[in-house]
């Protein structure tokens, strides 16, 4: 196991990234919400992974809107983990990955 200590695994879905809009409480006023673009790179029943050009703090409550054939689909989640991208192209583009717990 010592051979793999320090490895940074970065498993991402093979599905194409989907453009989404995220909505985050800005904290400036009681009902102030900031909307920003992001890409959803994977989603299952419990977890959603986003790529953004900015970090999102752990514990932040976020709404994610995606477009589907029937209209806009919204999912609510909490940021449980976030970090700067490990891949060279992520760092060149200033990308951050965030994992949300859906619910």
Secondary structure, DSSP 4 states (H G I P E B T S, - for coil): -GGGTT-------SSPPEEEEEEEE-SSSTT-EEEEEEEEEEE-SSEEEEEESS---TT-EEEEEEEETTEEEEEEEEEEEEEE--SHHHHHHT-EEEEEEE-
